[in-house]
Amino acid sequence: MPCYDAAIIGAGPAGLLCARNAARANLRVALIDSHEDPGAKLSLAGGGRGNITNRIIAENRYISEHPERVRAVLRSFGCEQALDIMRELSLPFEERDFGQMFGLRPAFLVAERLAVQCDDAGVDFYLGSTARDITPPSASSAPAFGRKEERRAVFSLLAGRERIEARRLVTATGSPAFPSVGVNTDMIRLAARWGHSIVPFRPVLTPLVMPQNWPLAGLEGISLNARAGLLREGQELWPDPEGIRPLLFTHRGISGPAALVISCWWREGDELLLDLLPELSVTELLDARESGKMLARNILARHLPARLADALCPEELARRKAAELSRKDRLRLAEAVHRFRIRPAGTEGLKKAEAAAGGVSFDSLSRRLESLVVPGLFFCGEVVDAAGLLGGYNIHWAFASGALVAEALKQSLRAERPSGNRA
């Protein structure tokens, strides 16, 4: 029966980097994934190109119940470390808006070349194999490596049909977002049964669905820069650190970066606030001397798509000249444009979500992402309660947490080994 230093479940970016780095530290590593090809979800990132990282790496780009713990993981793994991975993989990249770093080759090559590096480092792959029948060290005891007297507790599991054992177990199985790639949530359920605190998963980076016949219905296809916020229990929230992003109207509601990012904070019952002309002031446009003889609707249509201007401008004001509008009328029109309010009916859910907030809580993890409940069990990637905004943050988190766990594996296993043994 094969016995490994570490068995890693999940061959996404976190699992691949963790396996590569651990194997390069001379650890014997098994990498298990139910897909035949590693990095199935990674191949979809960034429209297939892969938004790998971002120039700005900070905890306010993540949704987590413990942002200070996210900050601690990111502190030792910045943008340049992620770009070094791309350089080593011989994959070119470029910087785009909002500091986003995109690959210039198909994203699947990141996974493919990381897998080659894993293979070169001696990782044993169990692809197309579901990890199951997992027992923790307290329930299994077997000889580890070396002499019989060197007996240590190990994890035991089936990788497909083969029984393997490992001194450490790493869960890098991702989240239930985008289930068409077949993400397995068995490990999160197992973690809960073993006593870990779990933050319930919810969809983020997902389009928002509006009620039927909402005031801006019928505008599908219109795209513009906007600022999105929330009204929650009477309090205005504008949490997106980037502020202005593109917004797209769809036949069911809104999408585009502004909508996807605000979905990270939206909860049922919240009202959505939209500033649909964030770079100009409606009251200043109406007050301008040259606007006096222009119709209110036409003033808006000079700066907004005509159909949107028609929908936003109250009928009783649309055909009046700016000079004829009272101060109250002007403020009313500005409110309609800069603070448009609507309560969404919901989101498109996990089926269309690019990520999921929630996962194994940091309450159950050490700073090295080792379980405080089951010693020797580690978690990395999206299975941990850290979901990034748009901009390369989720892949960056996968790399940062995978690298941290690989270093923790190396240190903990070397501490157990007598000098001279392979570790």
NUGU-994222 format. One record per residue (C-alpha): residue number from 1; x, y, z. Coordinates in nm, 4 decimals, m for minus. Layout:
N
<NUM; <X; Y; Z>>;
...
end
This chain:
423
<1; <0.0000; 0.0000; 0.0000>>;
<2; <0.1544; 0.3352; m0.1035>>;
<3; <0.2324; 0.5649; 0.1897>>;
<4; <0.2993; 0.9327; 0.1216>>;
<5; <0.4262; 1.2278; 0.3150>>;
<6; <0.1254; 1.4252; 0.1886>>;
<7; <m0.1910; 1.3454; m0.0052>>;
<8; <m0.3470; 1.6506; m0.1691>>;
<9; <m0.7107; 1.6340; m0.2759>>;
<10; <m0.7900; 1.8756; m0.5568>>;
<11; <m0.5769; 1.9570; m0.8624>>;
<12; <m0.6803; 2.3190; m0.9056>>;
<13; <m0.4275; 2.6036; m0.8784>>;
<14; <m0.3970; 2.5676; m0.4989>>;
<15; <m0.3488; 2.1913; m0.5072>>;
<16; <m0.1100; 2.1979; m0.8032>>;
<17; <0.1172; 2.4628; m0.6539>>;
<18; <0.1096; 2.2970; m0.3122>>;
<19; <0.1989; 1.9594; m0.4662>>;
<20; <0.4777; 2.1042; m0.6790>>;
<21; <0.6382; 2.2969; m0.3951>>;
<22; <0.6074; 2.0090; m0.1492>>;
<23; <0.7586; 1.7609; m0.3938>>;
<24; <1.0420; 2.0013; m0.4699>>;
<25; <1.1138; 1.9949; m0.0966>>;
<26; <1.1776; 1.6212; m0.1387>>;
<27; <0.8442; 1.5105; 0.0069>>;
<28; <0.6607; 1.2142; m0.1394>>;
<29; <0.3298; 1.3579; m0.2653>>;
<30; <0.0068; 1.2167; m0.4066>>;
<31; <m0.2291; 1.4496; m0.5976>>;
<32; <m0.5883; 1.3288; m0.6295>>;
<33; <m0.8667; 1.4753; m0.8442>>;
<34; <m1.1916; 1.3404; m0.9843>>;
<35; <m1.1223; 1.5061; m1.3205>>;
<36; <m0.9051; 1.3408; m1.5824>>;
<37; <m0.7284; 1.6724; m1.6461>>;
<38; <m0.5966; 1.9029; m1.3720>>;
<39; <m0.7199; 2.2604; m1.3422>>;
<40; <m1.0654; 2.2150; m1.4961>>;
<41; <m1.2010; 2.5337; m1.3377>>;
<42; <m0.8803; 2.7284; m1.3939>>;
<43; <m0.9202; 2.6852; m1.7698>>;
<44; <m1.2336; 2.9043; m1.7536>>;
<45; <m1.0723; 3.1917; m1.5613>>;
<46; <m1.0593; 3.5365; m1.7161>>;
<47; <m1.2629; 3.4359; m2.0172>>;
<48; <m1.0171; 3.1534; m2.0835>>;
<49; <m0.7076; 3.3725; m2.0580>>;
<50; <m0.6622; 3.3652; m1.6823>>;
<51; <m0.6640; 3.6752; m1.4633>>;
<52; <m0.3801; 3.5455; m1.2480>>;
<53; <m0.3191; 3.8198; m0.9945>>;
<54; <m0.3439; 4.1938; m0.9333>>;
<55; <m0.1049; 4.4780; m0.8629>>;
<56; <m0.3085; 4.5591; m0.5506>>;
<57; <m0.3191; 4.2667; m0.3085>>;
<58; <m0.5028; 4.3483; 0.0151>>;
<59; <m0.7605; 4.1920; 0.2448>>;
<60; <m1.0285; 4.4458; 0.1396>>;
<61; <m1.0349; 4.2655; m0.1959>>;
<62; <m1.1699; 3.9543; m0.0205>>;
<63; <m1.4945; 3.8476; 0.1451>>;
<64; <m1.4246; 3.6668; 0.4717>>;
<65; <m1.5438; 3.6644; 0.8299>>;
<66; <m1.1767; 3.7034; 0.9302>>;
<67; <m1.0089; 3.9557; 0.6978>>;
<68; <m0.7124; 3.9827; 0.9337>>;
<69; <m0.6354; 3.6148; 0.8710>>;
<70; <m0.6574; 3.6699; 0.4961>>;
<71; <m0.4089; 3.9560; 0.5368>>;
<72; <m0.1698; 3.7292; 0.7244>>;
<73; <m0.1655; 3.4751; 0.4391>>;
<74; <m0.1214; 3.7417; 0.1709>>;
<75; <0.1597; 3.9182; 0.3560>>;
<76; <0.4233; 3.6726; 0.2362>>;
<77; <0.2854; 3.6205; m0.1129>>;
<78; <0.2365; 3.9336; m0.3218>>;
<79; <0.1756; 4.0066; m0.6866>>;
<80; <0.5390; 3.9469; m0.7871>>;
<81; <0.5382; 3.5976; m0.6392>>;
<82; <0.2386; 3.5084; m0.8555>>;
<83; <0.4033; 3.6619; m1.1613>>;
<84; <0.7191; 3.4631; m1.0878>>;
<85; <0.5097; 3.1496; m1.1319>>;
<86; <0.4014; 3.2721; m1.4754>>;
<87; <0.7614; 3.3525; m1.5652>>;
<88; <0.8801; 3.0080; m1.4589>>;
<89; <0.6006; 2.8523; m1.6656>>;
<90; <0.7174; 3.0609; m1.9654>>;
<91; <0.3717; 3.2159; m1.9966>>;
<92; <0.3604; 3.5851; m2.0959>>;
<93; <0.1194; 3.8257; m1.9277>>;
<94; <0.0047; 4.1863; m1.9425>>;
<95; <m0.1469; 4.4424; m1.7069>>;
<96; <m0.4992; 4.5712; m1.7759>>;
<97; <m0.7436; 4.8069; m1.6039>>;
<98; <m0.7689; 4.7978; m1.2235>>;
<99; <m0.4239; 4.6375; m1.1962>>;
<100; <m0.5441; 4.3062; m1.3389>>;
<101; <m0.2666; 4.0755; m1.4616>>;
<102; <m0.3842; 3.8570; m1.7489>>;
<103; <m0.2070; 3.5729; m1.9221>>;
<104; <m0.1569; 3.6086; m2.2958>>;
<105; <m0.1969; 3.2362; m2.3557>>;
<106; <m0.4967; 3.0109; m2.2802>>;
<107; <m0.5472; 2.9658; m1.9064>>;
<108; <m0.5419; 2.5860; m1.9266>>;
<109; <m0.1684; 2.6118; m1.9971>>;
<110; <m0.1119; 2.7332; m1.6404>>;
<111; <m0.2583; 2.4098; m1.5055>>;
<112; <m0.0963; 2.1978; m1.7751>>;
<113; <0.2534; 2.3327; m1.7120>>;
<114; <0.2171; 2.3209; m1.3343>>;
<115; <0.1172; 1.9560; m1.3748>>;
<116; <0.4318; 1.8935; m1.5805>>;
<117; <0.6404; 2.0516; m1.3056>>;
<118; <0.4635; 1.8326; m1.0496>>;
<119; <0.5453; 1.5269; m1.2572>>;
<120; <0.9092; 1.6356; m1.2901>>;
<121; <0.9259; 1.6750; m0.9111>>;
<122; <0.7974; 1.3205; m0.8587>>;
<123; <0.4327; 1.3771; m0.7673>>;
<124; <0.2123; 1.0677; m0.8094>>;
<125; <m0.1132; 1.1588; m0.9860>>;
<126; <m0.4463; 0.9940; m0.9151>>;
<127; <m0.6570; 1.1712; m1.1794>>;
<128; <m1.0101; 1.0622; m1.2573>>;
<129; <m1.0149; 0.9292; m0.9021>>;
<130; <m1.2511; 1.0422; m0.6298>>;
<131; <m1.1074; 1.0579; m0.2791>>;
<132; <m1.3374; 0.8715; m0.0394>>;
<133; <m1.3512; 0.6514; 0.2687>>;
<134; <m1.1135; 0.8881; 0.4450>>;
<135; <m1.0159; 0.8102; 0.8024>>;
<136; <m0.8139; 1.0481; 1.0192>>;
<137; <m0.5073; 0.9411; 1.2179>>;
<138; <m0.7107; 0.8759; 1.5312>>;
<139; <m0.8979; 0.6046; 1.3411>>;
<140; <m0.6023; 0.4501; 1.1571>>;
<141; <m0.2504; 0.3561; 1.2538>>;
<142; <0.0067; 0.2057; 1.0228>>;
<143; <0.3813; 0.1923; 0.9810>>;
<144; <0.5114; 0.5107; 0.8335>>;
<145; <0.8479; 0.5090; 0.6636>>;
<146; <1.1602; 0.3305; 0.7831>>;
<147; <1.1954; 0.0849; 1.0688>>;
<148; <0.9033; m0.0849; 1.2416>>;
<149; <0.9606; 0.1076; 1.5611>>;
<150; <0.9036; 0.4321; 1.3667>>;
<151; <0.5261; 0.3925; 1.3706>>;
<152; <0.3189; 0.7053; 1.3271>>;
<153; <m0.0514; 0.7702; 1.2810>>;
<154; <m0.1517; 0.8305; 0.9202>>;
<155; <m0.4520; 0.9269; 0.7150>>;
<156; <m0.6038; 0.6436; 0.5150>>;
<157; <m0.8178; 0.6942; 0.2039>>;
<158; <m0.9255; 0.5479; m0.1259>>;
<159; <m0.7993; 0.7304; m0.4352>>;
<160; <m1.0370; 0.5830; m0.6871>>;
<161; <m0.9990; 0.2095; m0.6192>>;
<162; <m0.6540; 0.2216; m0.4617>>;
<163; <m0.6038; 0.2498; m0.0885>>;
<164; <m0.3258; 0.4918; 0.0050>>;
<165; <m0.1947; 0.6387; 0.3293>>;
<166; <m0.0405; 0.9750; 0.4075>>;
<167; <0.1162; 1.1444; 0.7053>>;
<168; <m0.0495; 1.4726; 0.6075>>;
<169; <m0.3716; 1.5425; 0.4201>>;
<170; <m0.4432; 1.8614; 0.2256>>;
<171; <m0.7919; 1.9627; 0.1093>>;
<172; <m0.7828; 2.1918; m0.1937>>;
<173; <m1.1200; 2.0978; m0.3414>>;
<174; <m1.2544; 2.4469; m0.4143>>;
<175; <m1.6106; 2.5692; m0.3686>>;
<176; <m1.9472; 2.4706; m0.5190>>;
<177; <m1.9459; 2.7712; m0.7546>>;
<178; <m1.9830; 2.6899; m1.1246>>;
<179; <m2.0913; 2.3279; m1.0706>>;
<180; <m2.0665; 2.2472; m1.4431>>;
<181; <m1.6950; 2.1789; m1.3844>>;
<182; <m1.7927; 1.9135; m1.1322>>;
<183; <m1.6546; 2.0569; m0.8101>>;
<184; <m1.6887; 1.8009; m0.5314>>;
<185; <m1.8220; 1.9251; m0.1948>>;
<186; <m1.7751; 1.5941; m0.0122>>;
<187; <m1.4669; 1.7235; 0.1698>>;
<188; <m1.6435; 2.0267; 0.3142>>;
<189; <m1.9142; 1.7983; 0.4507>>;
<190; <m1.6471; 1.5680; 0.5922>>;
<191; <m1.4736; 1.8655; 0.7540>>;
<192; <m1.8020; 1.9590; 0.9208>>;
<193; <m1.8498; 1.6022; 1.0484>>;
<194; <m1.4988; 1.6088; 1.1909>>;
<195; <m1.5930; 1.9166; 1.3948>>;
<196; <m1.4672; 2.2121; 1.1897>>;
<197; <m1.6567; 2.5398; 1.1908>>;
<198; <m1.8051; 2.5976; 0.8443>>;
<199; <m1.9271; 2.9287; 0.7043>>;
<200; <m2.2184; 2.8364; 0.4724>>;
<201; <m2.1356; 2.8806; 0.1066>>;
<202; <m2.3220; 3.1478; m0.0880>>;
<203; <m2.2792; 3.2636; m0.4479>>;
<204; <m2.0665; 3.5701; m0.5191>>;
<205; <m1.9468; 3.7276; m0.8423>>;
<206; <m2.2853; 3.6385; m0.9878>>;
<207; <m2.5423; 3.8436; m1.1859>>;
<208; <m2.8326; 4.0024; m0.9987>>;
<209; <m3.1899; 3.9177; m1.0961>>;
<210; <m3.4494; 4.1971; m1.0853>>;
<211; <m3.8265; 4.1784; m1.0332>>;
<212; <m4.0351; 4.1498; m1.3479>>;
<213; <m4.1343; 4.4865; m1.4944>>;
<214; <m3.8814; 4.6784; m1.2860>>;
<215; <m3.8364; 5.0404; m1.4009>>;
<216; <m3.5261; 4.9618; m1.6102>>;
<217; <m3.6645; 4.6453; m1.7739>>;
<218; <m3.6114; 4.6165; m2.1481>>;
<219; <m3.2647; 4.7749; m2.1513>>;
<220; <m3.0736; 4.4514; m2.2118>>;
<221; <m2.7528; 4.5038; m2.4046>>;
<222; <m2.6864; 4.8528; m2.2670>>;
<223; <m2.3472; 4.8851; m2.0979>>;
<224; <m2.1998; 5.1841; m1.9153>>;
<225; <m1.9720; 5.2751; m1.6271>>;
<226; <m2.1537; 5.2826; m1.2936>>;
<227; <m2.1043; 5.2695; m0.9206>>;
<228; <m2.3000; 5.0109; m0.7225>>;
<229; <m2.3849; 5.0198; m0.3538>>;
<230; <m2.6389; 4.8872; m0.1051>>;
<231; <m2.9037; 5.0240; 0.1267>>;
<232; <m2.9212; 4.7952; 0.4300>>;
<233; <m3.1481; 4.8784; 0.7231>>;
<234; <m3.1350; 5.2464; 0.6332>>;
<235; <m2.7551; 5.2581; 0.5983>>;
<236; <m2.5844; 5.3341; 0.2672>>;
<237; <m2.2922; 5.1065; 0.1815>>;
<238; <m2.0489; 5.1557; m0.1071>>;
<239; <m1.8047; 4.8721; m0.0338>>;
<240; <m1.6340; 4.8210; m0.3719>>;
<241; <m1.2787; 4.9566; m0.3288>>;
<242; <m1.2529; 5.0283; m0.7017>>;
<243; <m1.5745; 5.2336; m0.7084>>;
<244; <m1.6607; 5.2703; m1.0776>>;
<245; <m1.6866; 4.9611; m1.2972>>;
<246; <m1.8728; 4.8601; m1.6163>>;
<247; <m2.2379; 4.7604; m1.5722>>;
<248; <m2.4427; 4.5543; m1.8198>>;
<249; <m2.8213; 4.5333; m1.8383>>;
<250; <m2.9524; 4.1834; m1.9148>>;
<251; <m3.2962; 4.0400; m1.9868>>;
<252; <m3.3148; 3.9218; m1.6226>>;
<253; <m3.1452; 4.2092; m1.4431>>;
<254; <m2.7862; 4.3342; m1.4353>>;
<255; <m2.4419; 4.1840; m1.4850>>;
<256; <m2.0963; 4.3091; m1.5717>>;
<257; <m1.8159; 4.3803; m1.3240>>;
<258; <m2.0113; 4.6369; m1.1159>>;
<259; <m2.2982; 4.3933; m1.0580>>;
<260; <m2.0748; 4.0907; m1.0017>>;
<261; <m1.8671; 4.2691; m0.7399>>;
<262; <m2.1615; 4.4154; m0.5459>>;
<263; <m2.3145; 4.0653; m0.5377>>;
<264; <m2.0303; 3.9765; m0.2989>>;
<265; <m2.1946; 4.1920; m0.0295>>;
<266; <m2.5620; 4.1764; m0.1301>>;
<267; <m2.7906; 3.9848; 0.1037>>;
<268; <m3.1604; 3.9112; 0.0650>>;
<269; <m3.3599; 4.2180; 0.1672>>;
<270; <m3.0905; 4.4700; 0.0720>>;
<271; <m3.1796; 4.7414; m0.1749>>;
<272; <m2.9379; 4.8046; m0.4600>>;
<273; <m2.8129; 5.1600; m0.5176>>;
<274; <m2.6864; 5.2524; m0.8627>>;
<275; <m2.5038; 5.5684; m0.9593>>;
<276; <m2.5492; 5.5559; m1.3360>>;
<277; <m2.3509; 5.8721; m1.4092>>;
<278; <m2.0734; 5.8563; m1.1484>>;
<279; <m1.8251; 6.0845; m1.3224>>;
<280; <m2.0610; 6.3802; m1.3711>>;
<281; <m2.3107; 6.5691; m1.1547>>;
<282; <m2.6681; 6.5872; m1.2850>>;
<283; <m2.7400; 6.9046; m1.0886>>;
<284; <m2.4327; 7.0736; m1.2374>>;
<285; <m2.5400; 6.9684; m1.5872>>;
<286; <m2.8874; 7.1147; m1.5308>>;
<287; <m2.7472; 7.4320; m1.3740>>;
<288; <m2.5067; 7.5003; m1.6608>>;
<289; <m2.5939; 7.8183; m1.8546>>;
<290; <m2.5947; 7.6380; m2.1902>>;
<291; <m2.8485; 7.3848; m2.0614>>;
<292; <m3.1233; 7.6328; m1.9816>>;
<293; <m3.3178; 7.5907; m2.3068>>;
<294; <m3.2564; 7.2161; m2.3392>>;
<295; <m3.5118; 6.9534; m2.2408>>;
<296; <m3.4219; 6.7629; m1.9251>>;
<297; <m3.4406; 6.4311; m2.1086>>;
<298; <m3.2039; 6.5556; m2.3821>>;
<299; <m2.9504; 6.6743; m2.1263>>;
<300; <m2.9374; 6.3234; m1.9802>>;
<301; <m2.9269; 6.1641; m2.3262>>;
<302; <m2.6085; 6.3573; m2.4062>>;
<303; <m2.4290; 6.1565; m2.1368>>;
<304; <m2.6345; 5.8350; m2.1053>>;
<305; <m2.7721; 5.5856; m2.3588>>;
<306; <m3.0996; 5.7318; m2.4915>>;
<307; <m3.3183; 5.4415; m2.3754>>;
<308; <m3.1703; 5.4609; m2.0273>>;
<309; <m3.2214; 5.8379; m2.0157>>;
<310; <m3.5872; 5.7872; m2.1104>>;
<311; <m3.6330; 5.5259; m1.8369>>;
<312; <m3.4679; 5.7377; m1.5671>>;
<313; <m3.6298; 6.0722; m1.6432>>;
<314; <m3.9750; 6.1084; m1.4824>>;
<315; <m4.2378; 6.1647; m1.7500>>;
<316; <m4.3549; 6.4945; m1.6036>>;
<317; <m3.9986; 6.6315; m1.6161>>;
<318; <m3.8713; 6.4834; m1.9414>>;
<319; <m4.0282; 6.7443; m2.1731>>;
<320; <m3.9553; 7.0468; m1.9598>>;
<321; <m3.6597; 7.2753; m2.0180>>;
<322; <m3.3866; 7.2871; m1.7552>>;
<323; <m3.4615; 7.6540; m1.6836>>;
<324; <m3.8180; 7.5547; m1.5951>>;
<325; <m3.7198; 7.3003; m1.3322>>;
<326; <m3.7407; 7.3913; m0.9667>>;
<327; <m3.4608; 7.3033; m0.7252>>;
<328; <m3.6777; 7.0199; m0.5966>>;
<329; <m3.7218; 6.8892; m0.9537>>;
<330; <m3.3475; 6.9015; m1.0155>>;
<331; <m3.2717; 6.7123; m0.6975>>;
<332; <m3.5362; 6.4550; m0.7868>>;
<333; <m3.3767; 6.3974; m1.1268>>;
<334; <m3.0300; 6.3750; m0.9725>>;
<335; <m3.1602; 6.1196; m0.7211>>;
<336; <m3.3018; 5.9062; m1.0039>>;
<337; <m2.9644; 5.8986; m1.1806>>;
<338; <m2.7145; 5.8933; m0.8933>>;
<339; <m2.9103; 5.6900; m0.6375>>;
<340; <m3.1405; 5.4659; m0.8380>>;
<341; <m3.2951; 5.2217; m0.5898>>;
<342; <m3.4263; 4.8716; m0.6515>>;
<343; <m3.4593; 4.5591; m0.4376>>;
<344; <m3.3260; 4.2629; m0.6405>>;
<345; <m3.5327; 3.9460; m0.6546>>;
<346; <m3.2154; 3.7429; m0.6044>>;
<347; <m2.9029; 3.6308; m0.7871>>;
<348; <m2.8326; 3.3807; m1.0631>>;
<349; <m2.6971; 3.1555; m0.7883>>;
<350; <m2.4061; 2.9155; m0.7763>>;
<351; <m2.4838; 2.7934; m1.1271>>;
<352; <m2.3465; 3.1163; m1.2741>>;
<353; <m2.1304; 3.2358; m0.9851>>;
<354; <m1.7595; 3.2748; m1.0511>>;
<355; <m1.6870; 3.2091; m0.6833>>;
<356; <m1.8535; 3.1245; m0.3539>>;
<357; <m1.8055; 3.2982; m0.0209>>;
<358; <m1.7843; 3.0740; 0.2831>>;
<359; <m1.6004; 2.7512; 0.3538>>;
<360; <m1.3850; 2.6257; 0.6394>>;
<361; <m1.3686; 2.9040; 0.8974>>;
<362; <m1.0373; 3.0447; 1.0103>>;
<363; <m1.1666; 2.9749; 1.3617>>;
<364; <m1.0797; 2.6089; 1.2944>>;
<365; <m0.7384; 2.6755; 1.1375>>;
<366; <m0.3923; 2.7702; 1.2546>>;
<367; <m0.1993; 3.0467; 1.0851>>;
<368; <m0.0406; 2.7785; 0.8658>>;
<369; <m0.3930; 2.6692; 0.7618>>;
<370; <m0.3621; 2.3462; 0.9581>>;
<371; <m0.6746; 2.2138; 1.1256>>;
<372; <m0.7038; 2.2830; 1.4975>>;
<373; <m0.9428; 1.9850; 1.5154>>;
<374; <m0.7538; 1.7151; 1.3227>>;
<375; <m0.3748; 1.7585; 1.3427>>;
<376; <m0.2010; 1.7010; 1.0111>>;
<377; <m0.5026; 1.8127; 0.8052>>;
<378; <m0.4577; 2.1314; 0.5988>>;
<379; <m0.6895; 2.3420; 0.3835>>;
<380; <m0.6040; 2.5796; 0.0983>>;
<381; <m0.7717; 2.7548; m0.1922>>;
<382; <m1.1390; 2.8390; m0.2241>>;
<383; <m1.2454; 2.5750; 0.0301>>;
<384; <m1.1269; 2.8225; 0.2961>>;
<385; <m1.3488; 3.1181; 0.3921>>;
<386; <m1.1840; 3.3707; 0.1584>>;
<387; <m1.3490; 3.4718; m0.1698>>;
<388; <m1.1867; 3.7365; m0.3875>>;
<389; <m1.3438; 4.0153; m0.5883>>;
<390; <m1.2976; 4.0397; m0.9636>>;
<391; <m0.9424; 4.1079; m1.0649>>;
<392; <m0.7338; 3.7935; m1.0258>>;
<393; <m0.7834; 3.7700; m0.6505>>;
<394; <m0.9190; 3.4154; m0.6354>>;
<395; <m0.6334; 3.2604; m0.8325>>;
<396; <m0.3900; 3.4680; m0.6298>>;
<397; <m0.5450; 3.3343; m0.3084>>;
<398; <m0.5158; 2.9796; m0.4430>>;
<399; <m0.1448; 3.0300; m0.5095>>;
<400; <m0.0787; 3.2126; m0.1814>>;
<401; <m0.2566; 2.9587; 0.0377>>;
<402; <m0.1180; 2.6614; m0.1578>>;
<403; <0.2371; 2.7923; m0.1173>>;
<404; <0.1825; 2.8516; 0.2546>>;
<405; <0.0558; 2.4973; 0.3104>>;
<406; <0.3448; 2.3493; 0.1109>>;
<407; <0.5906; 2.5330; 0.3352>>;
<408; <0.4028; 2.4141; 0.6446>>;
<409; <0.4190; 2.0549; 0.5185>>;
<410; <0.7920; 2.0819; 0.4628>>;
<411; <0.8584; 2.2252; 0.8075>>;
<412; <0.6340; 1.9887; 1.0009>>;
<413; <0.7483; 1.6731; 0.8241>>;
<414; <1.1162; 1.7609; 0.8410>>;
<415; <1.0766; 1.8206; 1.2132>>;
<416; <0.9610; 1.4580; 1.2482>>;
<417; <1.2361; 1.3045; 1.0367>>;
<418; <1.5696; 1.1821; 1.1597>>;
<419; <1.8485; 1.3402; 0.9555>>;
<420; <1.9321; 1.1495; 0.6419>>;
<421; <1.5812; 1.0232; 0.5687>>;
<422; <1.3954; 1.1423; 0.2590>>;
<423; <1.1618; 1.4209; 0.3616>>;
end
